[in-house]
Amino acid sequence: MFKGICRETHNGNMVTKILKIPKFFTCIRNFSSENVLVEVNNKTNTAILRLSRPPVNGLNLEVLNEFESLLSQLEQQKVNGVIITSNKEGILTGGIDIAELQTIDQRRLKKYWTTFRDTFLKLYNTPLLTVAVINGHSPAGGCLFSTACDYRVMTRNYNIGGNETQLGLVAPIWFMDRVADLIGHRQAELAFTQGKLFSTDEAHKLGLIDEIVENTAEGLSKAQIIINSFANVPKKAREISKRFTRQQFLDKMIRDTDDDIRHFVNHIGSNETQKIIEQYMQKLKSKRF
Ligand SMILES: CCCC/C=C/CC(=O)SCCNC(=O)CCNC(=O)[C@H](O)C(C)(C)COP(=O)(O)OP(=O)(O)OC[C@H]1O[C@@H](n2cnc3c(N)ncnc32)[C@H](O)[C@@H]1OP(=O)(O)O
């Protein structure tokens, strides 16, 4: 028997169940949560983590908490790599669930933004090898989370980038810094001042993504090839090298924590921004772009 962990919500409370999985199933072990499906292949010891929250995998508080907790479990299991993708081809994630931004409750905004940051930091800082298979649109928060991974492959004909400025919002400075790390300061400056969403081809030319694939299946096999290519690299040396190359960004982001949270709460919690968000939601619902 194998042991799997299943997390479910009952009457609003998260409950963790230990599942016994019969031996004939041990090629794959699943321990999905409500909004994130996890599948670990016992042969390759690689995990696929699929966002699964209809309609657009919006990043609400629950998704973020589940994602962070599942990543911790995969760290404990010492998997060889984690592939992050969407259960729904066409949309990696629509970014932040805008309902989370429709409040002026400062405590709630602070809690949300702290969780959002912590989840990003968990992914950015994990010693595990991480590959994003971007199999659909990936605006704003979706783009940000993929930049935390070690490698990005993306299917054709979708959009990725930080569109916050187009909505009348201001993206966090650490999102801008991270994108600048990948595409250079000048291109990041142009992208964020315009709130630009890039096509797959444009993102590839700029270096925002590493490779283009035709579909999710090809993306998953490409991701496995990338993970396999590290098989002969001494693990400890790889982990320390990853930490060293990411240390400067990390130090800055952590040093600026209070300013960043204060900015978020003041910016989103203002009546002016609330009006902008409300108008954007109406546009989204009526598809008037
Ligand atoms: C310091 C300040 C930081 C501020 C940072 C912000 C970061 C963010 O992430 S803000 C969110 C930015 N995201 C977007 O602008 C994405 C908006 N969505 C889309 O562009 C499209 O929905 C899509 C490309 C993701 C998918 O298109 P598709 O045609 O397949 O689906 P739709 O019919 O547009 O959407 C279905 C359904 O979902 C609702 N919805 C879409 N995105 C969001 C969202 N981010 N939050 C909440 N709800 C969303 C959309 O209104 C539809 O709802 P109805 O079916 O009820 O009409």
The ligand as an SDF file (V2000), in Angstrom:
LIG
                    3D

 57 59  0  0  0  0  0  0  0  0999 V2000
    0.0910   46.0910   -6.4390 C   0  0  0  0  0  0  0  0  0  0  0  0
   -1.1450   45.8150   -7.2930 C   0  0  0  0  0  0  0  0  0  0  0  0
   -1.1350   44.4580   -7.8760 C   0  0  0  0  0  0  0  0  0  0  0  0
   -2.2360   44.1940   -8.8540 C   0  0  0  0  0  0  0  0  0  0  0  0
   -1.9020   42.9420   -9.5050 C   0  0  0  0  0  0  0  0  0  0  0  0
   -2.7160   42.3260  -10.3080 C   0  0  0  0  0  0  0  0  0  0  0  0
   -2.3290   41.0540  -10.9230 C   0  0  0  0  0  0  0  0  0  0  0  0
   -3.4640   40.3240  -11.5880 C   0  0  0  0  0  0  0  0  0  0  0  0
   -3.3100   39.1470  -11.7960 O   0  0  0  0  0  0  0  0  0  0  0  0
   -4.8890   41.1740  -11.9430 S   0  0  0  0  0  0  0  0  0  0  0  0
   -5.8320   40.0430  -12.9380 C   0  0  0  0  0  0  0  0  0  0  0  0
   -5.4460   40.2530  -14.3300 C   0  0  0  0  0  0  0  0  0  0  0  0
   -6.0820   39.2730  -15.1590 N   0  0  0  0  0  0  0  0  0  0  0  0
   -6.6890   39.5980  -16.2660 C   0  0  0  0  0  0  0  0  0  0  0  0
   -6.7990   40.7430  -16.6610 O   0  0  0  0  0  0  0  0  0  0  0  0
   -7.2990   38.4450  -17.0260 C   0  0  0  0  0  0  0  0  0  0  0  0
   -8.6840   38.7130  -17.3790 C   0  0  0  0  0  0  0  0  0  0  0  0
   -9.2450   37.5740  -18.0660 N   0  0  0  0  0  0  0  0  0  0  0  0
   -9.0540   37.3490  -19.3740 C   0  0  0  0  0  0  0  0  0  0  0  0
   -8.3330   38.0090  -20.0670 O   0  0  0  0  0  0  0  0  0  0  0  0
   -9.8100   36.1900  -19.9540 C   0  0  0  0  0  0  0  0  0  0  0  0
  -10.8660   35.8540  -19.0810 O   0  0  0  0  0  0  0  0  0  0  0  0
   -8.9280   34.9190  -20.1640 C   0  0  0  0  0  0  0  0  0  0  0  0
   -7.9720   35.1700  -21.3240 C   0  0  0  0  0  0  0  0  0  0  0  0
   -8.1510   34.5130  -18.9200 C   0  0  0  0  0  0  0  0  0  0  0  0
   -9.8660   33.7420  -20.5520 C   0  0  0  0  0  0  0  0  0  0  0  0
  -10.6940   34.1060  -21.6430 O   0  0  0  0  0  0  0  0  0  0  0  0
  -11.9960   33.2420  -21.9870 P   0  0  0  0  0  0  0  0  0  0  0  0
  -12.6350   33.8850  -23.1580 O   0  0  0  0  0  0  0  0  0  0  0  0
  -11.6410   31.7990  -22.0800 O   0  0  0  0  0  0  0  0  0  0  0  0
  -12.9150   33.3460  -20.6920 O   0  0  0  0  0  0  0  0  0  0  0  0
  -13.8500   34.5730  -20.2490 P   0  0  0  0  0  0  0  0  0  0  0  0
  -15.2060   34.3630  -20.8310 O   0  0  0  0  0  0  0  0  0  0  0  0
  -13.1710   35.8620  -20.5100 O   0  0  0  0  0  0  0  0  0  0  0  0
  -13.8740   34.3460  -18.6710 O   0  0  0  0  0  0  0  0  0  0  0  0
  -14.6730   33.3210  -18.0900 C   0  0  0  0  0  0  0  0  0  0  0  0
  -15.2360   33.8300  -16.7860 C   0  0  0  0  0  0  0  0  0  0  0  0
  -14.1620   34.0840  -15.8770 O   0  0  0  0  0  0  0  0  0  0  0  0
  -14.2130   35.4400  -15.4300 C   0  0  0  0  0  0  0  0  0  0  0  0
  -12.8100   35.8840  -15.2270 N   0  0  0  0  0  0  0  0  0  0  0  0
  -11.8370   35.9410  -16.1260 C   0  0  0  0  0  0  0  0  0  0  0  0
  -10.6840   36.3470  -15.5660 N   0  0  0  0  0  0  0  0  0  0  0  0
  -10.9610   36.5560  -14.2630 C   0  0  0  0  0  0  0  0  0  0  0  0
  -10.1810   36.9840  -13.1550 C   0  0  0  0  0  0  0  0  0  0  0  0
   -8.8690   37.2790  -13.2620 N   0  0  0  0  0  0  0  0  0  0  0  0
  -10.7720   37.0760  -11.9540 N   0  0  0  0  0  0  0  0  0  0  0  0
  -12.0920   36.7840  -11.8080 C   0  0  0  0  0  0  0  0  0  0  0  0
  -12.8740   36.3720  -12.8240 N   0  0  0  0  0  0  0  0  0  0  0  0
  -12.3200   36.2700  -14.0350 C   0  0  0  0  0  0  0  0  0  0  0  0
  -14.9170   36.1860  -16.5620 C   0  0  0  0  0  0  0  0  0  0  0  0
  -15.4560   37.3800  -16.0810 O   0  0  0  0  0  0  0  0  0  0  0  0
  -15.9820   35.1760  -16.9420 C   0  0  0  0  0  0  0  0  0  0  0  0
  -16.9770   35.2020  -15.9470 O   0  0  0  0  0  0  0  0  0  0  0  0
  -18.5180   34.9880  -16.3590 P   0  0  0  0  0  0  0  0  0  0  0  0
  -18.5860   33.6350  -16.9780 O   0  0  0  0  0  0  0  0  0  0  0  0
  -19.2440   35.0800  -15.0530 O   0  0  0  0  0  0  0  0  0  0  0  0
  -18.8580   36.0920  -17.3120 O   0  0  0  0  0  0  0  0  0  0  0  0
  1  2  1  0
  2  3  1  0
  3  4  1  0
  4  5  1  0
  5  6  2  0
  6  7  1  0
  7  8  1  0
  8  9  2  0
  8 10  1  0
 10 11  1  0
 11 12  1  0
 12 13  1  0
 13 14  1  0
 14 15  2  0
 14 16  1  0
 16 17  1  0
 17 18  1  0
 18 19  1  0
 19 20  2  0
 19 21  1  0
 21 22  1  0
 21 23  1  0
 23 24  1  0
 23 25  1  0
 23 26  1  0
 26 27  1  0
 27 28  1  0
 28 29  2  0
 28 30  1  0
 28 31  1  0
 31 32  1  0
 32 33  2  0
 32 34  1  0
 32 35  1  0
 35 36  1  0
 36 37  1  0
 37 38  1  0
 37 52  1  0
 38 39  1  0
 39 40  1  0
 39 50  1  0
 40 41  1  0
 40 49  1  0
 41 42  2  0
 42 43  1  0
 43 44  1  0
 43 49  2  0
 44 45  1  0
 44 46  2  0
 46 47  1  0
 47 48  2  0
 48 49  1  0
 50 51  1  0
 50 52  1  0
 52 53  1  0
 53 54  1  0
 54 55  2  0
 54 56  1  0
 54 57  1  0
M  END
$$$$
